[in-house]
Amino acid sequence: GVVRAVSRVLDRYWGSLSPYPLTQLLSAVTLAAGWQEPEPVESEVARTYRAAVARPRFVGDLVARQLRFEWAPVLMVSDDPAKVLGLAGREDLLWTQLQRAMPPTTREVQLVSPYFVPTERGAAFFTDRAARGVQVTALTIALEPTDVPAVHAGYARWRKPLLEGGARLYEMKRTGPPRASEPGPRAGSSSASLHAKTFAIDRQRIFVGSFNFDPRSARLNTELGFLIESPALAGAMADGFARQVPQRAYTLRLEGERLQWLDQGPGGVRVHEEEPNAGWWTRLLVRILSLLPIEPLL
């Protein structure tokens, strides 16, 4: 089954020419300097963490063995580890396998990716599907919560072509406290509550995995994921897009040649003419980065 497939893939990775022992890359001094003693099990930090883990209903149901399972056929897809060495064939790449999961007969696709950098080829793929009548919807992170402005710059340049081609775009709003300082965006991972890399097809099939729709995932990183034949899961994701996403994310639209962000709240819909709740320094940085030839590195 799929468990054996995962085991075989991991064995294939460990046995390839790509992995290196950490001690071969870092000195013993560096490793020792980076070591931190774990928090004591009775520390305040540990107690807070345990309480947070135990709070969700999911954990209680899991412990009580009351979870309802969705049994479905699963196909594992992965990159050939030779990809890192530039030796993998196109048919051995995960992105090629994912494209086959979205044939021209597809009717609708809902896509979620925290780092969505479609590039010219990806934008052409999605707009081609939209031109064939496929309802293409993508959810990614807005500039406001992202801590990786370079990635946002790589995504931002394709918003107009995607919208003009018939795709629908949503950008997740900030869900936590506002950033403490401005200017000076940080360079860590995004602080928005959007970590899933998934898409649903025709309310029949869903993909869940490590693949971001960006150049690094497509060309450099070795990725893995699962195509799950489950109308229940795919339908739930499609329904979530319809009911929840417009409230939790900005809806993008083109008004002439200008982008607008529609913010749906309790008091109605507010229209933003610029990136919502992003400081001038961050907007300027993104514009500068979008002019640099950095897209293949994102």
N, C-alpha and C positions, 0 to 999 in steps of 0.2 A: 504494500500500500504506500501511501504518501510518506509515512514515517520512514520506511526503508529507503525511499527515494531521497529524502533529506539526508539520511545517514550516508548514502552513496555519494551525494554531492559534497558533503563535508570531507569525506575521505579523499575525494578527487582534489579538493582545494588544498588540503594539507599535503598531499603527495605531489603537487605541481611544483614548478620552479619558482613560483612567485613568493611564497612565505619565507620570512627570515626570522631567526630567533631574536627576541628583543635585546638580548645581551650583545648581539652582533651590531646593533644599531646605536645603542646607548651604552655609555661606560657604567661600570659599577658605582662610581661616585655619583653620577647623574641619577641612577636608579635609587640609590640610598637617599639622596637629597629630596627626591620626589615622594618618598614613602611617608604616609601619615598614619598614626595609630588610629584605629577605628574608635568611634564613640563608645564609652562603656554602656552596657545594656541597660543600666538604670539611670543613665543621664537624662537631663531634661529634653535634650534633642531626640534621644531614642524614644522616650515616652511619647513625645509629640508625634513622632513618625508612626509609632505603633497605633496610636489613637486615630490618626488620619487614614491609615490602611484599613483599620477595622470598621470605619464609619460607613462606607458605601454598602448598600444592600447586597450588591454582588458578592462581597466577601462573606457576608453572613449566609447567603444561599449556598455558596461554595462549600463552606465548612459544614453546613447542615445537609449537604448532598441533595439540595432541592433545585439545582439549576436545570433548566430545560435545554436540552441539546437540539441543535439543528443538524441532522444527518444529511450529508450531501456529497456527491462525487467531487474530488479535489485533484487538480493537476498542478504539480509543482513546476515552475519555470525558473531558469537561472542562467547566468552568464557563464560561458566557458572561462575557466581561470586563465587560459592563454590570452584572454583579452588584455590583461595587464601588460603583457609582452608585445602586444600588437600583432599576435599570431592567430587570433580567433577569426573564423569565417563569419560572414554576415548572418548566416542561418543559425549560428551558435550564440547569437546575442539575444538578451532578454527583450530588448526593444523590438526586435524583429518578431519575436514570438507574441508580444503584446499587440503588434499591428495586425497579426493574423487573427487575433481575438476580436478585432473590430473590423469585420469585412464591410464592403460597400452596401451589403443588405442590412446593416445595422440601422435601427430607427432612432435610438436615443442613447447618449452617453453622459453620465455625471461623473466628473473627475475632481478629486481632492488632492492637492499637493502643496506643502508649505513652501517649496522652492520650485516654482513653475517658470522655467526659462525655455519656451518652446523652440527657439531658433527659427530660421527661415524654413527649414525642412519640416519641423513640427507644426509650425503655423500653417504651412501649405497642406499638411496632412489633415488638420482639423477643419480648415476652411473648405477643403475638397469634400470632406464628409458632410459639412453643413450645406454645401451647394447641392449635394445629392438628396437633401431632405432630412438628414440626420440632425436631431436636436442635440447640439453639443453645449454642455454647461460645465464651467470650470470654477472651482473655489480655491483661492490662494490667500496669502497674507497681504494686508494693506501695508502701506508705507508706515503708517502710524505706529504699529507695534513691532515692526521688524527690526532686528539688530544686525541685519546683513544688507546694507544699502546697495552693495555691488550686485547682489542677486536680484534685488528689486529693479535695479537699472536694466539688467538683462531682460527682465520680464516686461518692464514698462514700454519698451520700444515696440513690442508686438501687440499691445492692447488694441490700438486702432485697426491694424490689419485683421485681427481676430474678430472684432466687433463688426467691421465692414463686411467680413466674410460670412456673417450670420451666427457666430458663436455668442454664447451668453457668458459674461464674466461677473464674478462676485469676489470681493476682497474682505477677509475677516477683520472685524473691528478689534480693538484692544479689549481684552476681557479682564485684565488685572489692573493694579494701580498705575497711574501715569508715570512716565519716565521722570526721574528726579531732576535731570539737568538738560539744558539746551543752550548752546550748541554742543556737538560732540557725540554723535551716535556711536554706540559700542559695536564691537565686531564679533560678538558671540552668536549663539543660536537664538532664534526668535523667541520672544517672551510671550507670543500669542499662544492661545490654547488650540493650536492646529498642528498636529504631529502626524496625522494619518497620511499614508500614501496609498490611495485606493481609487478605484473607479467601478461603476456599475454599468452594465450593458443590457438594454432592452428589458429591464426588470427580471432578467433571467440569470445573469452571471455577474460575479463580483470578483475583482482582483484586490488582494491585500498583500503588501510586501514592502521592500526597502527602496523600491525604485522611485526616485524623484524625476519629474519630467524636466530634466535639465541636461546640459552637455556632459557634466561629470558622470551622471548615472548612465547616460547613453554610450559614452566613449571610453571612460576611464575606470570608474568604480565597478567592481564585480557585485552584482545585485541578485536577489532571490525573492520569489514571491509565489503566491498561490492563486490559481483561477478556480473559483468555487461555483459550481452549478447549483445555485440556490435562488429560486424566485422569492423566497421569504426574505433573505438577506438583501438581495438586489432591490426588491420592492421597498424594503424599509429605508434603504439609502435614498432611493428616488423620492419617497414621500418626505424624508427629512429635508431634501433640497427644496421641495415645494412649500413645506410648512415652516421650517426653522431658519433656513439660510437667509431669506430676505430680511428677517428681524435681527440676525446676528452679524450680518455682513453688509457692506456697501454694494449696491447694484450699479454697475457701470453702464453708461449709455453714451452715444455720440449725438451731440446737438450741433449739426453742421460739421465743422472740423474740430470742434472742441469736445474734450472729454468732460463728463459730469459724473459725480458720485451721488447716488440717491441713498439717503439715510432714513430708513423707516423707523419711526419711534412712536411712543404713545400719543404724541401731539400731532402726528401726521408725518408727511415726507418732507425732509429738508434736502435741498439741492446744493451740493458743494461744487464750486468751479475749479478748485485746486485740490491736491491730495489732502484729505480731511485730517485735521488735528496733527499735522506734521509741521515742524518749525521750518523757517526759511533756510536755515543752514542745511538741514537734511534734504530739503527739496533741491537746493543748489548742488549739493554733493551728488545726488542721484543724476541730475542733468549732466554734470561733468563726467561722471562714470559712464553714462550712456554713450558718450562720444568716443570713449577709448575702445580699442580692439581687444576687449577682455572676455567676450562672450564664450569662447571655447574653454576658458578656465573656470567658468561658473558651475 
